[in-house]
Amino acid sequence: MTARTLAAALMLAAPTLAEVRPTTTWRYSVAALAAANAADAHSSWRGAEANPLLADSAGRFSHRGLAVKGGIAALNVGVQYIVVRKWPKLAKPLSYVNFTGAAFTGAVAARNYGVRP
């Protein structure tokens, strides 16, 4: 999936998602963010990793990087879950943040698939 295809899909989904409850939209945005992170992790697996936080001792993305990436994503969603439960009006802005993050992460995954041998 190319970055343009992902961006177009998210733009087409935005009007439809605006018609449902904000908390439902937030849940969809979390799913989109999780899917984009999974695609990014898959596209980076055992490849050279530029981020030293995610790279193992050989400079590649492997189990260590996956654990760190998953932990950061889980912490992000966990904090958002608490915020949305306490302040439901923040669900809509957080949805935009998540969909934007999913678009950028999906674009990185698409780029990674394009440069892998």
C-alpha positions as CSV (number, residue, x, y, z in Angstrom):
1,M,0.0,0.0,0.0
2,T,1.5,3.3,-1.0
3,A,1.5,6.4,1.1
4,R,-1.0,8.1,-1.3
5,T,-3.4,5.2,-1.1
6,L,-3.3,5.3,2.7
7,A,-3.8,9.0,2.8
8,A,-6.7,8.8,0.4
9,A,-8.3,6.1,2.4
10,L,-8.1,8.1,5.6
11,M,-9.5,11.2,3.9
12,L,-12.4,9.3,2.5
13,A,-13.1,7.7,5.9
14,A,-13.1,11.1,7.8
15,P,-16.6,12.3,6.8
16,T,-18.1,8.9,7.6
17,L,-16.4,8.8,10.9
18,A,-17.6,12.3,11.8
19,E,-21.2,11.0,11.8
20,V,-20.6,8.5,14.7
21,R,-19.9,9.1,18.4
22,P,-16.5,10.6,19.1
23,T,-15.6,7.7,21.3
24,T,-16.3,5.3,18.5
25,T,-14.2,7.4,16.2
26,W,-11.4,7.4,18.7
27,R,-11.6,3.5,18.8
28,Y,-11.3,3.4,15.0
29,S,-8.3,5.8,15.2
30,V,-6.6,3.5,17.7
31,A,-7.2,0.6,15.4
32,A,-5.7,2.5,12.4
33,L,-2.7,3.5,14.6
34,A,-2.1,-0.1,15.6
35,A,-2.4,-1.3,12.0
36,A,0.1,1.3,10.9
37,N,2.5,0.5,13.7
38,A,2.3,-3.2,12.8
39,A,2.9,-2.5,9.2
40,D,5.9,-0.3,10.1
41,A,7.3,-3.0,12.4
42,H,6.8,-5.7,9.7
43,S,8.5,-3.5,7.0
44,S,11.5,-2.8,9.3
45,W,11.9,-6.4,10.6
46,R,15.6,-7.4,10.6
47,G,16.5,-4.4,8.4
48,A,18.9,-1.6,9.3
49,E,17.4,0.7,11.9
50,A,18.4,4.4,12.1
51,N,16.7,5.0,15.5
52,P,19.2,3.9,18.2
53,L,16.4,3.3,20.6
54,L,14.9,0.6,18.4
55,A,18.1,-0.9,17.0
56,D,19.8,-3.9,18.5
57,S,23.5,-4.2,19.0
58,A,24.0,-5.0,15.3
59,G,22.0,-1.9,14.3
60,R,19.0,-3.9,13.1
61,F,15.3,-3.8,14.1
62,S,14.5,-7.0,15.9
63,H,12.8,-8.3,19.1
64,R,14.2,-5.5,21.3
65,G,13.0,-2.8,18.9
66,L,9.6,-4.5,18.6
67,A,9.3,-4.6,22.4
68,V,10.2,-0.9,22.7
69,K,7.9,0.1,19.8
70,G,5.0,-1.9,21.3
71,G,5.6,-0.5,24.8
72,I,5.5,3.1,23.5
73,A,2.3,2.4,21.5
74,A,0.7,0.7,24.5
75,L,1.6,3.5,26.8
76,N,0.2,6.1,24.3
77,V,-3.1,4.3,23.9
78,G,-3.3,3.6,27.7
79,V,-2.9,7.3,28.6
80,Q,-5.4,8.2,25.8
81,Y,-7.9,5.6,27.2
82,I,-7.7,7.2,30.7
83,V,-8.1,10.7,29.2
84,V,-11.1,9.8,27.0
85,R,-12.8,8.1,30.0
86,K,-12.4,11.1,32.2
87,W,-12.9,13.8,29.5
88,P,-15.0,12.3,26.6
89,K,-14.9,15.6,24.7
90,L,-11.2,15.0,24.0
91,A,-12.0,11.9,22.0
92,K,-12.4,13.8,18.8
93,P,-9.1,15.7,18.9
94,L,-7.3,12.6,20.0
95,S,-8.8,10.8,17.0
96,Y,-7.3,13.4,14.7
97,V,-4.0,12.9,16.4
98,N,-4.2,9.2,16.0
99,F,-5.3,9.3,12.3
100,T,-2.5,11.7,11.5
101,G,0.0,9.5,13.3
102,A,-1.3,6.4,11.4
103,A,-1.0,8.2,8.1
104,F,2.7,9.2,8.8
105,T,3.6,5.8,10.2
106,G,1.9,4.1,7.3
107,A,3.9,6.3,4.9
108,V,7.1,5.3,6.6
109,A,6.1,1.6,6.3
110,A,5.3,2.1,2.6
111,R,8.7,3.7,2.2
112,N,10.4,0.8,4.0
113,Y,8.7,-1.7,1.7
114,G,10.0,0.3,-1.3
115,V,13.6,0.3,-0.2
116,R,13.9,-3.3,1.0
117,P,15.6,-5.8,-1.4
